[in-house]
Structures are given as structure tokens and as C-alpha cells.
Amino acid sequence: MTNQSYMIDANGNIIETASCTNDPDGKIAKENAERKAKENREKEEKVKRKELLKSRGRKSRKETC
């Protein structure tokens, strides 16, 4: 159990709230963060490649004119 709280309402009733996680050591969260970081790196590399190809294309056009 990760979190448990009690509350007494106006009628004297006890209300209990409990929550937990199926990832207590954070392994799943760590894997998700690593996957997301890898995807972001791949996107950045793809954008850089496109920009490089565009700049090369512009240079070659200027040289031929």
C-alpha cells in the first residue's frame, strides 16, 4: 500500500481512502522514460538530417546557377 487516509464526515462516518501502485520500485516508469527519451532523440536526429539535406540542396542549386 502506498497511501492511506481516513476522514470523519459530519455524520460521524469514517471514510477510508487507500491507493497503491503496481510499480513500487519505479521500474516501469524508468523504462517508459528511457523509451520516451530514445524516441525524442530519434525525432531530433531525423529533423537534423532533413535540415542538412535541405541545406545541401540549396547549396548545390546556388552553385549551378
Buried (B, 14 or more C-beta within 10 A) or exposed (E): EEEEEEEEEEEEEEEEEEEEEEEEEEEEEEEEEEEEEEEEEEEEEEEEEEEEEEEEEEEEEEEEE
